[in-house]
Amino acid sequence: MWGEGMEYIAHINDETKKIQTVKEHSENTAKLCREYAVPAFKDVVYAAGLLHDIGKFQDSFQKRICGKAVKVEHSACGAAAARKLYPGPAGVMLGYCIAGHHSGIPDGGYKNDTSDKSTLYGRMRRDFEDYSVYQKELEIPAVDERSFAGFLMEDCGNAKDKLFDKFAFFTRYCFSCLVDADSTDTAGFCGNGAEVGLKADFEKCLDKVNRKMDSFVCKTDLQRARALLQRQVFEKSTVDSEIYLMNMPTGSGKTLCSLKFALERALRKQKKRIIYVIPYNSIIEQTAEVFETILGEDADILRHQSTFSYEDREDYDENYRMAAKSAVENWDAPLIITTAVQFFESLYSNRRGKLRKLHNMADSILIFDEAHLMPQNYLKPCLEGVSYIAKYLNSEAVFLTATMPDFRHLIEECVFPGSKIVDLIDDYSMFPVFQKCRYRYLGRQSLEQIVQRAKEFPSSLIVVNKRRTARELFENCSGRCYHLSTYMTAFDRKNVIDEIKKELYRMEQDYPDLQDVPEDRRIVVVSTSLIEAGVDLDFFSVFRERSGIDSILQAGGRCNREGKRKNAEVFVFDREDDTGKRWQDERANITKGILAKYEDISCQESIQEYYKRLFFMKRDEILSGSISSMCSAIDSIPFKEYGDSFEIVDSKTVSVAAVRDAKSRELMEQVRYAGMGTPRKLQKYTFSVYQYEFDELFRQHVLEDYGSGIWFLTNPDYYDEKLGVLFGAKDYFIE
């Protein structure tokens, strides 16, 4: 045994050389776990905190922490002990959490797995030294297994898949409590914890939002309709529910309306935080700007997105930057704006870094902006996760969109019946006031025909389904023509959008009624769907290649955005390629039927029928997206396999960085000579390509990662600021 009378060490502070014993760290972690958890899990996570490091009672670990080069595993010891101490589902859950508290929740595996396997069963078969001294050092509590099993079976009926999904979700939740408690106590002892956290005064924030909304004039029909719609929402702020559906048309003030509703609910129900979940980085930029402008110093807003780094923001106070960087790790902040990718991958990853946030989604108001964009192939687990958080973790969720699917039916079928769901908008009679354009179906059109039609108007937006199509259109366009696609870096896209805004503004200044605009001043913008959300532009006319109704209506939101003109039009078309075939998918095929049936495809009946048809066709895919489809028992759940495959963003694309300015060149040079870099800082300088396109560029020897895993385009002749990445060098002509 470790030296007689010597203390068992968990950590040594590098600066002070003080030690923290395993007993101290375990008890501290257990207390924090209990503090973090909702009542149903307090006993389970307390046990997890006590048992998670009992493998450090092994002699080899003590030798290692004192400086000897000894290889030893300690995590699986606590897992094995938990399985013996708690023979029911609590022991299984604790086994997953404790075994993975450093490396991530493992796959359950099978009982005959050998010790070389990284599964839970495999790891518990490994040989360990005696660590039984933990029984003298720590007082391990009892857990009411019968009560715990009853909680897990609640609302599941006799459906095994629902039980497996619920068990898996709350395993991740308990894991979140454990790893955050472990990290927090360790950081506190080692002296690198955050001293000051982020704060917000929700009462003062609500007062500012109310004053802002009261300042809006209410003279026109649209302004009056907006006020009446918002009033419907605010009148239901006293109604308790798990999930609220806020179906409001574009231009009705959804963002501020949802913020006011969230603040009122947070104050009424004493919630700890508000989490605003947004599908695209581009929307976060303007939402964060709106919130920061209105709320000012009364709210420290935490932004968590791939394109934003607190290290790069010199306009923030140093204390705030340090606190925000710490809060990004576990979302211990009162007001958070994040992406759907960050949110849902923080529910379904198996990794410590992502799951650490999950327990802080409790006692919250969750706002899901553009909720219809939840990923179709993972719709079931997304709805399950939100429903579990709302029902069991004392939170409330708001689904916000202008094109609302039948979430009530989907939640009833995908999760459990009897969920508390409230429609915040009952009266749709004012919706027609927000219809600023009408939709016309042109049928099959050549690209030349579309360009010719677009040039007849002062400003036109053409949105197509494929990047290659957008490029082809742009190359066939003359005059003031602009191109936007993810073949371009975000850096160049922003520059182009800024230029478009300036040109549109100049046109309105020179031609206020937009009549008789000369041909050389007319603007045509060719884009992929990236322009359909988060880009505040207003065009005279819009052309949209046939896609889903939701995408067409989003494109339509860029037409006559301010409602200044009557009879504005959005033209829907089918593209003919060289062989006469049209690009199609199931969404586009459903849309064709909707276009034939409804004169106004933006009406509620049209939207509801579109989603009804879509979910009927995709029912099997939707219902098969959960982890339960991959396992047959709670002790064989493939947490790692599922977590690795759970990707909201299409993993078929590869990001490549291009040198676009002095800053990007400096970042590339750092990677080139140091062999490492910060992907977040390079985000705005990257474009995306499919794997086969990446392979094509690689074969031409124009890509290099310098051993860092971050790919760079090394030949500037393969990039054009207007077109983006080229798949062959630019042509040069010598006179």
QUILIN-V867085 format. One record per backbone hydrogen bond with DSSP energy under -0.5 kcal/mol. NH is the residue of the N-H (numbers start at 1). CO is the residue of the C=O. Records with the same first field share a line. If there is no record, write none. Layout:
BEGIN
NH = CO ; CO
END
This chain:
BEGIN
6 = 3
9 = 7
10 = 20
11 = 20
13 = 18
17 = 13
20 = 11
22 = 8
25 = 21
26 = 22
27 = 23
28 = 24
29 = 25
30 = 26
31 = 27
32 = 28
33 = 29
34 = 30
35 = 31
36 = 32
37 = 33
41 = 38
42 = 38 ; 39
45 = 41
46 = 42
47 = 43
48 = 44
49 = 45
50 = 46
51 = 47
52 = 48
54 = 51
56 = 53
57 = 54
58 = 55
62 = 58
63 = 59
64 = 60
65 = 61
66 = 62
67 = 64
68 = 63
70 = 68
72 = 70
77 = 74
78 = 74
79 = 75
80 = 76
81 = 77
82 = 78
83 = 79
84 = 80
85 = 81
86 = 82
87 = 85
91 = 88
92 = 88
93 = 89
94 = 90
95 = 91
96 = 92
97 = 93
98 = 94
99 = 95
100 = 96
101 = 98
104 = 100
105 = 350
108 = 637
113 = 110
117 = 114
120 = 107
121 = 108
123 = 119
124 = 120
125 = 121 ; 122
126 = 123
134 = 131
135 = 132
136 = 133
137 = 133
138 = 134
140 = 138
145 = 143
148 = 144
149 = 145
150 = 146
151 = 147
152 = 148
153 = 149
154 = 150
156 = 153
157 = 153
159 = 156
160 = 158
163 = 159
164 = 160
165 = 161
166 = 162
167 = 163
168 = 164
169 = 165
170 = 166
171 = 167
172 = 168
173 = 169
174 = 170
175 = 171
176 = 172
177 = 173
178 = 174
179 = 175
180 = 176
181 = 177
182 = 178
183 = 179
184 = 180
185 = 181
186 = 182
187 = 183
188 = 184
189 = 185
190 = 186
191 = 187
192 = 187
193 = 187
198 = 332
201 = 298
202 = 200
205 = 201
206 = 202
207 = 203
208 = 204
209 = 205
210 = 206
211 = 207
212 = 208
213 = 209
214 = 210
215 = 211
216 = 213
224 = 220
225 = 221
226 = 222
227 = 223
228 = 224
229 = 225
230 = 226
231 = 227
232 = 228
233 = 229
234 = 230
235 = 231
236 = 232 ; 233
237 = 234
239 = 236
240 = 238
242 = 420
243 = 420
244 = 397
245 = 422
246 = 244 ; 399
247 = 245
248 = 246 ; 401
252 = 249
257 = 253
258 = 254
259 = 255
260 = 256
261 = 257
262 = 258
263 = 259
264 = 260
265 = 261
266 = 262
267 = 263
268 = 264
269 = 265
270 = 266
271 = 266
272 = 363
273 = 363
274 = 334
275 = 365
276 = 274 ; 336
277 = 275 ; 367
278 = 276 ; 338
283 = 280
284 = 280
285 = 281
286 = 282
287 = 283
288 = 284
289 = 285
290 = 286
291 = 287
292 = 288
293 = 289
294 = 290
295 = 291
296 = 292
298 = 295
299 = 296
300 = 199
301 = 299
302 = 335
303 = 301
304 = 302 ; 337
308 = 305
312 = 309
313 = 310
314 = 312
316 = 313
321 = 317
322 = 318
323 = 319
324 = 320
325 = 321
326 = 322
327 = 323
328 = 324
329 = 326
330 = 326
331 = 327
333 = 331
335 = 300
336 = 274
337 = 302
338 = 276
339 = 304
340 = 278
343 = 339
344 = 340
345 = 341
346 = 342
347 = 344
348 = 344
349 = 345
355 = 351
356 = 352
357 = 354
358 = 355
360 = 357
361 = 358
362 = 359
363 = 393
364 = 361
365 = 273
366 = 364 ; 396
367 = 275 ; 365
368 = 366 ; 398
369 = 277 ; 367
370 = 400
371 = 368 ; 400
373 = 370
374 = 371
378 = 375
379 = 376
380 = 622
382 = 378
383 = 379
384 = 380
385 = 381
386 = 382
387 = 383
388 = 384
389 = 385
390 = 386
391 = 387
392 = 388
393 = 388 ; 389
395 = 389
396 = 364
397 = 242
398 = 366
399 = 244
400 = 368 ; 398
401 = 246
405 = 403
407 = 405
410 = 406
411 = 407
412 = 408
413 = 409
414 = 410
415 = 411
416 = 411
419 = 416
421 = 419
422 = 243
424 = 245 ; 422
425 = 245
426 = 424
428 = 426
431 = 428
433 = 430
434 = 431
435 = 432
436 = 434
438 = 568
440 = 570
442 = 440 ; 572
443 = 572
445 = 574
450 = 446
451 = 447
452 = 448
453 = 449
454 = 450
455 = 451
456 = 453
457 = 454
460 = 523
461 = 541
462 = 525
463 = 461 ; 543
464 = 462 ; 527
470 = 466
471 = 467
472 = 468
473 = 469
474 = 470
475 = 471
476 = 472 ; 473
477 = 474
480 = 522
481 = 479
482 = 524
484 = 526
488 = 485
490 = 686
491 = 684
493 = 489
494 = 490
495 = 491
496 = 492
497 = 493
498 = 494
499 = 495
500 = 496
501 = 497
502 = 498
503 = 499
504 = 500
505 = 501
506 = 502
507 = 503
508 = 504
509 = 505
510 = 506
511 = 507
514 = 511
518 = 516
521 = 518
522 = 518 ; 519
523 = 458
524 = 480
525 = 460
526 = 482
527 = 462
528 = 484
531 = 528
532 = 529
533 = 530
536 = 534
537 = 535
539 = 558
540 = 459
541 = 459
542 = 569
543 = 461
544 = 571
545 = 463
546 = 573
552 = 548
553 = 549
554 = 550
555 = 551
556 = 552
557 = 553 ; 554
558 = 555
559 = 556
560 = 539 ; 558
563 = 560
569 = 540
570 = 438
571 = 542
572 = 440 ; 570
573 = 544
574 = 443
576 = 445
577 = 575 ; 581
580 = 577
589 = 585
590 = 586
591 = 587
592 = 588
593 = 589
594 = 590
595 = 591
596 = 592
597 = 593
598 = 594
601 = 599
603 = 600
607 = 603
608 = 604
609 = 605
610 = 606
611 = 607
612 = 608
613 = 609
614 = 610
615 = 611
616 = 612
617 = 613
618 = 614
619 = 616
622 = 618
623 = 619
624 = 620 ; 621
625 = 622
629 = 626
630 = 627
631 = 628
636 = 633
637 = 634
639 = 106 ; 637
642 = 638
643 = 639
644 = 640
645 = 641
646 = 642
647 = 645
653 = 650
654 = 689
656 = 687
657 = 711
658 = 685
660 = 658
665 = 661
666 = 662
667 = 663
668 = 664
669 = 665
670 = 666
671 = 667
672 = 668
673 = 669
674 = 670
675 = 671
676 = 670
679 = 677
681 = 678
682 = 678
683 = 679 ; 680
685 = 682
686 = 683
687 = 656
688 = 486
689 = 654
691 = 652
694 = 690
695 = 691
696 = 692
697 = 693
698 = 694
699 = 695
700 = 696
701 = 698
702 = 697
704 = 712
708 = 705
710 = 705
711 = 709
712 = 704
713 = 657
714 = 702 ; 712
715 = 702
716 = 714
718 = 715
719 = 716
720 = 724
724 = 720
725 = 487
726 = 718
730 = 717
735 = 733
END
